Amino acid sequence: MSTLVYNAIRTPDGTVLESTHRHDYKAYLDKNGKEYMVDGGLEYIRRNVHGDAPYEELSVYTTDGHDRVREVVKWGTYGINGDQPLTRVLLKDMSKEHIQACLDNVPQMHPAYKEAFKEELKLRSI
């Protein structure tokens, strides 16, 4: 089964719009004067369409392979002590300890992310 793990587009001027959670509507006025939008996070994909100035679809699914998934899946973190500003770290850049801690301590983690985290640990144990 194919599951969405990254919901994004690139507008004609190169701007990347990413929706990270349900109803996370992001809109952008491109340099060409047209508005582009993404919405839906990992729950659904919603876009607007401009036939004369199409956007580039960047969305990634679990069936695209782990090599692709690890390049786009991001995890929000407040640092090891929870006292830092929120940053989003790519899965490929997380430490093994951080990945394991997330698996051990975040029961509400999206199932596709949980699978990606497990696959990343397998990849690193080879």
C-alpha positions in Angstrom: 0.0 0.0 0.0 1.3 3.5 -0.9 1.1 6.1 1.8 1.9 9.8 1.5 4.9 10.9 3.5 5.6 14.4 1.9 3.1 16.8 0.4 4.7 19.6 -1.6 5.0 21.4 -4.9 7.6 23.7 -6.6 6.2 26.8 -8.2 7.6 28.0 -11.5 9.8 30.5 -9.7 11.3 27.7 -7.7 9.5 28.2 -4.4 8.7 25.0 -2.5 5.3 24.9 -0.7 4.9 22.1 1.8 1.8 21.0 3.8 2.8 19.2 7.0 -0.6 18.4 8.6 -4.3 18.2 7.8 -5.8 21.6 6.9 -2.3 23.1 6.7 -3.2 25.4 3.8 -0.2 27.2 2.3 -0.6 29.7 -0.5 2.0 31.7 -2.4 1.9 34.4 -5.1 4.5 33.3 -7.7 6.6 35.8 -9.7 4.4 34.9 -12.7 1.5 36.6 -10.8 -0.4 33.3 -10.2 -1.3 32.0 -6.8 -0.3 28.4 -5.9 -1.4 26.4 -2.9 -1.0 23.1 -1.1 -3.1 21.6 1.6 -3.8 18.3 3.4 -0.6 17.3 5.1 -0.3 13.5 5.0 -4.1 13.0 5.0 -4.9 14.3 1.5 -3.5 16.3 -1.4 -5.2 19.5 -2.5 -3.8 21.8 -5.2 -4.9 24.6 -7.5 -4.2 24.3 -11.2 -2.8 26.7 -13.8 -2.6 25.0 -17.2 -0.5 27.8 -18.7 2.0 27.8 -15.7 2.1 24.4 -14.1 3.8 23.6 -10.9 6.2 20.6 -10.2 4.7 17.9 -8.0 7.2 16.9 -5.3 5.1 14.6 -3.1 6.6 11.4 -2.0 5.0 8.1 -1.1 6.2 5.1 0.8 6.3 3.2 -2.5 9.0 5.6 -3.8 11.6 3.7 -1.8 13.4 4.5 1.5 16.2 6.3 -0.3 13.7 8.9 -1.4 11.7 8.9 1.8 14.7 9.6 4.0 15.4 12.7 1.9 12.1 14.4 2.6 10.7 13.1 6.0 11.3 15.8 8.6 10.9 15.5 12.4 10.2 18.5 14.6 12.5 18.8 17.6 13.0 21.2 20.5 16.5 19.8 21.2 17.7 17.0 23.5 16.5 18.9 26.6 13.4 20.4 25.0 14.6 23.9 25.6 15.5 25.0 22.1 13.4 26.6 19.3 11.5 24.2 17.2 13.6 23.0 14.2 12.6 20.4 11.6 15.4 17.8 10.9 15.5 15.4 7.9 15.3 11.8 8.9 18.6 11.1 7.1 20.3 13.7 9.5 18.8 12.4 12.8 21.1 10.4 15.0 20.2 6.7 15.6 19.6 7.5 19.3 17.1 10.3 18.4 15.3 8.0 16.0 15.0 5.3 18.6 13.9 7.7 21.3 11.1 9.0 19.0 10.0 5.4 18.3 10.1 4.6 22.0 8.4 7.8 23.3 5.9 9.1 20.6 3.0 6.7 20.5 0.9 9.0 18.3 3.6 9.1 15.5 2.1 8.8 12.0 2.3 5.1 11.0 4.2 6.0 7.7 6.7 7.9 9.8 7.1 5.0 12.2 7.8 2.7 9.3 10.3 5.2 7.8 12.1 5.5 11.2 12.4 1.7 11.5 13.6 1.4 7.9 16.2 4.1 8.6 17.5 2.2 11.6 17.7 -1.0 9.5 19.6 0.9 6.8 22.2 2.1 9.3 22.7 -1.3 10.9 23.9 -2.8 7.6 
